[in-house]
Amino acid sequence: MSESFDYIVVGGGTSGLVVAHRLTEDVDVRVLVIEAGGDKRNDPALQTPGLVAGAYADDRFVWPFHSTPQAELNGRHLRQDTGKVLGGSSLTNFMMAMFPSRTNLDAWGQMGNKGWSFDHLAPYFRKFATSHPPSESMRKTLGGMAYYQDDMKGDGPIQLSFDDQYSVVNEKWFETFAKLGLEMKTDPRTGRAVGAFQNSSTIETETNVRSSAVTAYYTSEVAGRPNLQVLLETTVQKVTTEVRDGQVVGTGVIIKDKDGQTTTYIADREVILAAGTVRTPQLLELSGIGDRVLLEKLGIDVLIDNPNVGEHLQDHLMISQRFPIKKEYPSADRLRDAAKFQSAFEQYATSNQGPLAGMGTSVAYVPLADRNGVMSPADRKALFDKHLNSGPSPSPTQKREFKLIRDLLEAEQEPAIQYLCFPGSLSVTPHPDTLTDMFTSTLSYDCMGILALLNHPFSRGSVHISSADVSAPPTWDPNYCSHPLDLEILARTVGFVEKIADTPPYSDMIDQTLERVPRDTGGDLEAAKEVVRSCTISCFHIAGTCRMLPRGLGGVVGEDLIVHGTSNIRIVDASMIPLEPLGNIQTTVYAVAERAADLIKESRKAASRAH
């Protein structure tokens, strides 16, 4: 007889472990978590902040996806690596803790999701993490950080801290933005932020090791709970279902373990999909929920015909521009030298200190800007008036969505672009084999970089199965810059990066005798567009493939996160995001997971009262 649980969570990643942790706080609730990867939390490649790029070269840690050729990016293939370990992408990402804006999250509610807004989610941003303030010496290096609010500490298990790997490069970043009139005035965690600031990182403050969903939410105490079981190196083949009273009911899952044995587990209450933006729509389609045409073509019985499954994918496309750095300034590129890397590795191994103990990046949130600086309201309006309707004819739902995005991007106090002060090289190759290749500079000199990503893209991509076999990777087509406005905005961003690089004291660090990469300075808009086409990568912030919206507006899940047409299949991961948050998305995923756990608890209590 098959073993049963109250809840089966598919995916032991960023969101799945949060939900499992919170649900099993009730000793009467039995939860099964199924994770395709292993428990690698103690692997130095994942523990050590400065080794993050190397993890992406190792298929033990990630699902490596290659995009279809991107027509608007010179036919390039881009990489998309997602975590394949217990803890998911929280154990493989770049550890940046960024927070969405108030207007950004309020737009979720305006799209048709009652009960979802900044105020609804704010308590959960405090619940998932504990923030540790920067030291006084770090504050001085990082522009003073007068905006930082010590009272916004939070009390959650994820640890947010400021490492000690910041340098004069970061200091000059803040001084440069102050000269540009973009000094941060408010703490970004309040939901309002424009200017340069120092983000915290998901790093343990005492030990300088990564803080992740597995280290924070699946501690030895939690792992010892008798009502929680976790299966590792096990893949879910499909969700089992039956139809009751006209609704599809998720009854359990069929799994395959590492030895190839298949087993069915029964879910008495809910099947919770937390497999991520790529794998969650794959599982829905394999289980008969998706576009009828696609499913019938692959011989899959159709339970629910919903062509929105796997559609509406959003991502932050990121430009990389590199500048030769004078020898008297620090650069992470120097770790290319084997002896220097070995010294840094040994220092971290013995003391958890040194260049590998942190990331050393700083950021800035900036409204729409170009070579001349922040664009005027008239120029922003003219840009949208000219290009918003120049793409494919939008549906009525898309028109509503485009208006919301336009309102966000046109706003004076809403960040359109996130800029990153990067302490080394990020190389862009046309068809990269691994992300590690991008962090290994082939130049004979050292660089520092400025990266820029569009917070709210208009373009939409997709993820769909190509086979009824779960082992066949889905087809990922991000469709980057398919809407002309994305290319127009990013091309202007290339120009603003050059303005940063031409402004002292940042410009004082650049060795003008050496060649920058790319060589074009973004002065000509058409040349800047070619920079976008050739020097962009995914920022690994994919979202929205099972987005939360009413069914009639193109949604896959409702405001309760339950899949439309089902009674108990719930989605708790970045695929439910209806509109991409600004900045790195892991904090939003944690907050959504915390709120989802409360929704599930409330649903269980309501069902108990009804009986």
C-alpha angles and dihedrals in degrees: 000000000000118000115245135210133182092238132017114201114200107207127030095215138112096313101024095061091047091055093044091049094051097043094050091055080089105071091208093062118086117204132186119198118196118199127181093207134057134253102273099155093123096049108117091222089065100031095052113079095208094053095060096114092056092059090067091063092059119080090200086075107034145038102235113213127182119203125231112261107291109229095201093047098058092273093295124160114228130204125241114183121183127185118272098184137085100283092035119213091348085076096047106034129099093263096235114154107208126165130217124239126254093244090047094058094036086060088065089065093043089057089064105278107127113208096023117109141112091277092050092052100036095087090054094053085059093043100056099051148033115217121214115203123237120259119256091252091053092048089057092050091047099054098275095288092228088163094063113112112210091193092067092077102130123199107239133127098251110088119222118193146154112245123214098242096099117117145177087292090065090043092055090046090062094043090052094052090048088056089051090054092251103116113147113251103175136044107259090223089070090069096251122087138145123164141036118322143156115254120209121235135224092253127129106250098218101039104028092228126131119277109214142160091268096049094042106033101028102048122156089266092055093043088055094058107119091215094058125076125179124195116200131199087019126128127206111231097192145327112262115226147175133190119247123176091344095308130105112241122199105226099178144295140279112227137188119209127210090271092056096252116143124215135174120224123193125226112207094189116010146352107219116199113208099152096121139250094306104034100040096062088042090058093047091052093046087051094053101264114120144053109353093215093055095042095048090048088058095044096251119145110243115234099164123014105215115148090190092076107109094008133105093047112176129192141169108250109207131205121211121207119175130202127194109247125217115250095247091065126075123253131178087223088080089074087074084084104092094217093050092048092049090051091050091046093051091047091054093043092055102035110008087238136109136057093330094054095083147005105248096211126138128190146206133205110212135176118235108310140169140182090304097050132256108005120244120247089252093053092047091050092049091051093054095040090055102043111021094086097033094092129073114317107274125226119241089262091051091049090057091047093047090052090054091049091047091051089052095047095043094050116110094221099038118095110237095177135033114212122197128204100216120196096216145003130321105185121198118212124183096243110013118197093203138000088244088070088063093056095048106083118212092196120111091229136052126259145188121213144215115208123192131190133186108240099203114028123192094208119095129201137181147229119207139163117257095193141023086241112098091211092063108093116242120249110258115200110169091180091212117201092001086136108066094223093068091058092044093051095044092048089056088048089059087059094050091052087057089051089055090048091050094051120089137266089029090048090053090069096055119098100223092192091070130067122262120218116262097026095213113096097207095245092127113057095216092051089048089055089057089053088056092049094050106030106046133105136176114271088212093245098125115163146150106056092127097026127187109249137116111283092246091055095054101275132150097192131030129229088280088057091241115138111255111256094024131090101211115012105110130184121214111172141076092291089078094059108118096195124021113254119231117259127004110347106213094097090054091050091052091049093048090050092051091050092045090055089056091048090052092048091050091049091052092050091049091051091050092051090050090057 
